[in-house]
């Protein structure tokens, strides 16, 4: 009789263990630092190209209900344009070959304050508002090569740059769910408002994030942002 019950008893214990593991999954932590690489498509800037570069973020739980979010990224993109033209001075025929290279660096830094609404043992809703600093730098290099059958070749190079910085606000509303000890997903909305060229510009996007927790401290994260500015970011997180 005992031999017949043993498999059922073992299965019951296993099922109970799985249920307990899901039921008592850890709550998402808001004390971490992240380092990642991302690609961004910024509205009205190099619409055919993506910016790419470094992403840094951190969060610190100040109390049980309040946290401090910090985010920074600097992404770069470049583009080239070439064209030629011919002309004559009445005696000689010249050809000019133009080679232009455009380089853009775009960065954002934000720091703010957030509030935690705890929904249970494994989920929470967070809302934060941050000061936003936006910086952009554009550099252009122009090479003009002039050739002629009767005149020695010449090369002219010129480079100029311009930069701009603006202030604004950033706000995020996020739902964070720890499915089990290994997996977590976050979803929410992100709104940015900045003063650019004496005009107020706003961008909104939907955020989706998935995390795989390697152990208690380290996790891998893949995040996507869809909206006015699209982004895809892969990062490593250290929680403390």
Long-range contacts (C-beta under 8 A, 24 or more apart in sequence): 21-180, 21-181, 22-179, 22-180, 23-121, 24-121, 24-122, 25-121, 25-122, 25-178, 25-179, 25-180, 25-181, 26-122, 26-178, 26-181, 27-118, 27-121, 27-122, 27-123, 27-124, 27-178, 28-122, 28-123, 28-124, 28-176, 28-177, 28-178, 28-184, 28-186, 29-61, 29-239, 30-59, 30-60, 30-61, 30-67, 30-114, 30-116, 30-126, 31-59, 31-60, 31-61, 31-67, 31-239, 31-240, 32-58, 32-59, 32-237, 32-238, 32-239, 32-240, 33-57, 33-58, 33-237, 33-238, 33-240, 34-58, 34-221, 34-235, 34-236, 34-237, 34-238, 35-235, 35-236, 36-221, 36-233, 36-234, 36-235, 36-236, 37-233, 37-234, 37-235, 38-73, 38-75, 38-231, 38-232, 38-233, 38-234, 38-235, 39-75, 39-231, 39-232, 39-233, 40-73, 40-75, 40-106, 40-229, 40-230, 40-231, 41-229, 41-230, 41-231, 42-106, 42-229, 43-203, 43-228, 43-229, 45-77, 45-104, 45-106, 46-77, 46-79, 46-104, 49-77, 49-79, 50-77, 51-75, 51-76, 51-77, 51-104, 51-106, 52-76, 52-77, 55-233, 55-235, 57-235, 61-116, 64-116, 65-115, 65-116, 66-113, 66-114, 66-115, 66-116, 67-113, 67-114, 67-115, 67-116, 67-126, 67-128, 68-111, 68-112, 68-113, 68-114, 69-110, 69-111, 69-112, 69-113, 69-114, 69-128, 69-130, 69-172, 70-110, 70-111, 71-108, 71-109, 71-110, 71-111, 71-130, 71-170, 72-107, 72-108, 72-109, 72-110, 73-107, 73-108, 74-105, 74-106, 74-107, 75-105, 75-106, 75-107, 76-103, 76-104, 76-105, 76-106, 77-103, 77-104, 77-106, 78-102, 78-103, 78-104, 91-150, 92-148, 92-149, 92-150, 92-151, 93-148, 93-149, 93-150, 94-146, 94-147, 94-148, 94-151, 95-146, 95-147, 95-148, 96-144, 96-145, 96-146, 97-144, 97-145, 97-146, 97-147, 98-142, 98-143, 98-144, 99-142, 99-143, 99-144, 99-145, 100-140, 100-141, 100-142, 100-143, 101-140, 101-141, 102-138, 102-139, 102-140, 103-138, 103-139, 103-140, 103-141, 104-136, 104-137, 104-138, 104-139, 105-135, 105-136, 105-137, 106-134, 106-135, 106-136, 107-134, 107-135, 107-136, 108-132, 108-133, 108-134, 108-135, 109-133, 110-170, 112-170, 114-172, 122-177, 122-178, 122-179, 123-175, 123-176, 123-177, 123-178, 124-175, 124-176, 125-173, 125-174, 125-175, 125-176, 126-172, 126-173, 126-174, 126-176, 127-171, 127-172, 127-173, 127-174, 128-171, 128-172, 129-169, 129-170, 129-171, 130-169, 130-170, 130-171, 131-167, 131-169, 131-170, 132-167, 132-168, 132-169, 132-170, 132-192, 132-193, 132-194, 133-165, 133-166, 133-167, 133-168, 134-165, 134-166, 134-167, 134-168, 134-194, 134-196, 135-163, 135-164, 135-165, 135-166, 136-163, 136-164, 136-165, 137-161, 137-162, 137-163, 137-164, 138-162, 138-163, 164-196, 164-197, 166-194, 166-195, 166-196, 167-194, 167-195, 168-192, 168-193, 168-194, 168-195, 169-193, 169-194, 172-207, 174-207, 181-213, 182-212, 182-213, 183-210, 183-211, 183-212, 183-213, 184-210, 184-211, 184-213, 184-219, 185-209, 185-210, 185-211, 186-210, 186-211, 190-225, 190-227, 203-227, 203-228, 203-229, 204-228, 205-229, 205-230, 205-231, 211-237
